[in-house]
Structure formats: C-alpha cells, structure tokens
C-alpha cells in the first residue's frame, strides 16, 4: 500500500512539473489584408502586405492544451491617405506599425505522436502606430482565431506552423490617428488581417 502511494505521489509530481513547463516560440511569417473605408471621402485605404515577427509564450494546463500569450509586429504602409497636418498637406502613404497582444491558447484537433494539429485563439489588443509627425497612435480591442500544427523534432523542440485571422474592433464612424485633427473616419466595425507564420517551439 505504501509503495502504491509513493508511485501515485511520484506520478503526480511528474505531471505537476510538466504542467508548469514553459514553451517559447519565436515566430516569423507574412501578413496581408486590412482595409479602412473613410466615411468622409468614401475612399478605401489598404494596408500593404508585409513580413511579421513575434513571440508566443505557452503553459500546458491539460493534455495537449496550452494557455498562451501571443505577440506579433508588422511594419507596413497605409496607402493613399489625405493628410492635413503642417508637415504634410496632401495624399500620402502613411508608414504604419501594427502590434497584436493576445491572451488565449490552443486545443488539439488530433493527438498523433508524429504530428499534432490544433485550433488557436485569443483576445487582447491591437496597437496601430503611424510613423508620421502630427499623427497619434490608437489602441483597440481585438481577437484572433487560427489552425496550426506542431511537428516534434526532439522531446522538447517542435516546428510550429500556423495561420491566423485577426480582427480589430471599431465603432461605426470611429476617428483614427487624431491629434488636433483626424486623418480617417472609419465606417465599419471590424478591421481584418490574415497571416501565416512558422516558429520553433522550445519547451523548458
């Protein structure tokens, strides 16, 4: 009986230790999409497709399920915006960085030893920062959903491939990049982007 109790306690300790492991995934990929419709001019302004990089921190809490913090960064341009500020008084492309910080996780689709597929998702914030003097950054609520796979390379290292859709929330007729005046008045409630990325998931 004592031996059985020791085995159970030892097994619980192993599970507890594993459940507290941290998984770190540096990622790099490509993001496309994103369009604003200006209600004043009725013009469409697209965000240029470009590279993306970031980091995912994960903690297992059940078998093959993860709690995750997801961060990604994109440098791009918002095309053909009518800007009326002292430094620029014309139509121009605005250099724009877009950062996402989401709290969520993954749940398994399949549980094969050689290939693990999953769904992912998260809730958090989008930070839109125009790199043009006289314009102000905006912080908005957002969410993401995606699917991916992990291909184990070693016991603690796996290749992670994933695609995500990201949506930023706006109220109708929301003003953007205001600083005295505003550059855009947005019509619509969602700003959509899509991305694909790859990374090495390393568990400690």
HUJOVEN-V210768 format. One line per field, one symbol per residue. psi: psi as a letter, one per 30 degrees, with the letter a starting at -180 (. if undefined). A space follows every 50 residues. Layout:
psi = ???
This chain:
psi = eeeeeeeeeeeeeeeeeefglkkkjklkakklljkkjkfefgkkjkkkkl lklakkklkkfljgkkkkkkklkkkakjkhkjkilefkiaklkjkkkkkk jkkbalkkelhkefkkllklllkblkjjjkikkfkklkklklllkalalk jkeaegkkkkklkkkkkkkklkhkklhkidlkekjkklfkjklklklllj jkk.
